[in-house]
Amino acid sequence: MGLFSRQPSVDAHLAPLTTREADHLRRDVVAAFAEHGSEVVDRGDHVADADGGVYGLHNLAMLCASLPPRERPGAIRSHVAALVDSRSTSTPVTLADIERAGYVRAMDLAAVPDGIRDELTPYSRRVGDSLIALLTLDAPSAVTTVGPDDLARLDLRAAWSAGMANLRAVEVDAREQQDVDGCTVHSLAGESFFVGSRILVLEDEVARVGDAPHGAVVIAPDRHHLHFHVVRDISVVAAVNLLAKVAGGAYAQEPGAISPHVYWWRTGALTPLTQRRDDGALTVVPPDDFVTLLNRLAGEAP
């Protein structure tokens, strides 16, 4: 390959896949639905059917990016089969369903197709600049977002409360404390699809490790992992840089991506400390109050 060979372009909707890979994925998804007797239309970041069903492709793209090309068609067929099965067996969602298997889930705003995002706006919560919290149902074959029709029928306050209670009760398989690059990072991992979503209840995890008068910096790159550093001294600078690297890598490589950003958590509020540049790269851009805190901590350093 020559020095000036053209590099494959990343797809505008389904990064990190290339345009060619993403086009293959879309064609395979449409074909897989057709095998089940369903006609869907490619909309770039999702496919839609004539009955109003909208199926996002972001998580499937992340999964395919982690697989060798020869394994992708089978993964796509399995994914679509699970969606079709979930749709065919679905019944109106009740409050009892939410209490039994409902979870508030953090999702990448970009992973929610525009049409369904608009419909869910009255029933969801924006978290920071790139996250959205949605009510989901952990069904046997798939985790599905509770649709606007069901949400309109439910007591939303009670349903949200039940979903948050279940999120707080999520089983975490491993909790580790690691000292890396001069900072202490607390990490959570688990098979549950909602470990990363515990960024929405980070106060529960912070309480396990002590007080956090200045908050914590935190990442939730994917559904199975959460990492945070309690802000106590100027080592937070190293923590932000480390977490930014971890988040960017895991977000691009792991299925179930949530966010590539580093957030400053303070009593439930999440403020992004990173931004995307025009070239797509992430850079640390702390807000003024975080810079003020850093200057104070630097002055207190021995």
N, C-alpha and C positions, 0 to 999 in steps of 0.2 A: 504494500500500500504506500503511495507517495506521500510526501510531507503535506501536500496541499489537497489530499483527498477529502471529499465532502463527507462530513459526519452525519449519520442518520438523525433526522429531526425528531424531537420528542413530541408526542401527540398533544394537541392543545387541550384535550379534555381528559385524557387517560394516562397522564404521566405516572410512572416512569417509562411506560411503553413507547416505542417509536411509533410514528404514524402508520407504518406498514403493519407492525404487530397489532396495534389497536384496531386497524381495519379488519385484520383477520379475526380478532376477538369479536367484533360486532357482527361479522358475517356468521361466525360459528354460533353466536347467541341466537340470532334470528333463525338459523337452521335448527337449533336445538328446540326452540319453542315450536317450530313447525312440526317437528317429530311428535309433539304432544297435541297437535291439532290446534295450535294457537298462532295467530298471525300478529307479529309485533313490528313496529316501525322504528328504525334507528334514528335516535335524536342526538347523537354525539356522545353525551355522558350518561344516557339512559335509553332504554327502549320503552315503548308504550303500546298498549293494545286498544282495541276499539271500545272496550268496556271502561276505560279510564284508568286501567292499571298502569302504574309507572314503576319501572325496575331499574334502579341505579346500577351502574357498571363500575364504579370506582373501586370498591373492595375486590371485585372479581379481577380487575386489572392489576391490583396489588398482588393478589394471589398468583396470577399468571406470571407476573414479573419475577416471582421467586422460584418458578418451575422451569425445567428444561422445556424447550419448544415442543418436544414430542409428547409431553405429559399434559399440555394445555388443553387440547380438545376434550380429553376425558374429564378434566376438572370443570370445564365449561358445561358439559352435558350433565354432570352431577349437580352442579350449582343450579342449573335451570330446572332439573327434575325436582329438586327440593323446593324451589319457588312454586312450581306448578302444583306439587303435592300440598303445600301450605295453603295455596289459593283454593284448591278444590275442597279442602276439608274445613275451610274457615267458616265460622259462625259469628254472629254479633258478639263483640267483646263486652263482658260484664265487669262490674267492680270486683266481683269474686275472682274473676280471671286475673285481674291486676294484683289483687292481694296475694294470689297464689304464685304467679309467675311473671309479674310485671316489674320492670326496672326503668328508672330514669337513666338514660344513656347519653354520654357525651359523644358527639360525632363531629367530624370535620364538616364545616358548612359547605365546602366545595363538593362533598360526597352526596349531598342531598339535592336531587334534581330540582331545577327552578320551579317547575309547576307544583310539585308536591310540597316544596318549601313554602310557597306562598299560601297554600291551603292549610299548612300546619302552623303558620305564624301565630294565630290566636291561642294555640295550645302548647307552644314551645317557649323556651327561654334562650336568649342569646347570652353567651358566656365569652367575654373578651371579644376580639375582632374576628376570630376564625372558628369559634366553637358554637354549637347549638345543643341544647339539652332537650331530649325527646322522650316520650313514654314509649317503651317497647315491650313486647311480649316474648318471653323465652319459650317458644313452642318446641315440640319434640324434633322437628325437622329443620327449623331455622329460627333465628331471632328476627322478628318482624316489627316494624314500626306500627304503632296503633294509628289507624287512619282517621282522618277528620270526621267521617260520618260516625264512627264509634265514639270518638272524643266528644262530639256534640251531644251525644245521648248520656254520657257519664257525668257523675258529680266530679268535676275536674279537680276540685280541691282535695277530695277524698282519694281520687285515683293517683294524683301526684304525690300525696303523702304516703300512700302505700308503696309506690314505686321508689321513693326515696328511702323508706324503711328497708325494703329489700336490697337496695344498693348498699346500705350500711351493713347489711348482714352477709354480703358476698364473701365467699370463702377465698382466702388468699393462701396459696400453697407455700409461698416462701417470702419471708421478710429478712433482708440483709442490711447490715451497716458496713459501708466500705470507706476507707480513708484513701483518697486518690488525689494526687496533685495538690496536697496540702489542704484539702477540704473533705468534709464528711458528707457522704451521700447515703440516703436511705432508699432502698429499692424494694418494690413489691412485684411479685410474679405469680401467675396462676393460669390454670386452664379456663377459668371462667371468662366469658366474653365481656365482663364488666369490671375487671380489675383496673384497667386504665380509666374507666369512668369514675373511679373513686377520687379523681381530681375534684369532683363536685362536692365531696364530703371530706376534703383534705384535713379538716380540723380533727377528725377522728384519728388519723394517722399521726398528726403533729402531737396530739395529746399523749401518744404512746412514748414519745421521745423527750418530752419536757416542754417548757414554756417557749414561746416564740414572739417576744415583744415587737420584733421587727418583721414578723412574717416568715415566709419561706419562698424559695425559688423552686419551681416544679415543672416537670414535663410529663405528658401522657402521649408518647409517640404512637402507641398502638393499643389494642383492646386488652392485651395480656400483661402490660407492664406499666409501672408508675415509678418515678424517681423524684426525690426532693432533697433539698438542703435547707436546714433551718438557719435563718440569718442571725448570726450572733456577732460576727467580726468581719474584718476585711477579706477573709478567705472566701466570702461570697463571690468575689470577682472571679476566682479560679473556678468556683462552682458553676457560675453562669456560662463560662466558656466551655467547660466540660460537658454540661448538660446540653448545650447547643449542638455540640458535635454528636452526642449520643442520639438526640432527638432527630436530627437530620438524617442520620444513617438508618435508624429503625423505622422512621416514617416512610422512607423510600423503599425499604426492603421487606417489611413485615406486613402480612395481611391484617385487615382490620385497622388501618391507619386512623389515628384520631387527630394529632396535630404535630407539626414540626417545630412549634414555637416554645420558647421558654417563657414562663409566666411568673410574675411576682404575686404571691398569694398573701392577702391580709384579711383576716376574719371573714372569709367567704368570697371576697372579691378577687378577681383574676385580672391583672394588668399585663399585657404582653411586653416583653423586654426585647423581642426580636421582630424584625420586619423582613419582607422579601424585597430585594432590589429588582430593578427592571430586568436584569439578566436571570432572575429566578433564584439567585443565591440568597441565603439568610445572613443577616448582619445584626449585631447587637445595637439597639438604639434605645437606651434607657430613658424613661420619662424624668422630668426635672426633680420630682420628689425622691426618686430612687437615687439620682446623682447626689442630692443633698444628704441622703442617708449614707452613701458611700464616703463622702467627704468627712462626715462626722465619725464614722467607724475608722477611717484612716487616721484621724486625729487621736483616736483612743488607742491605736495600736502601740505596743511597747517599743 
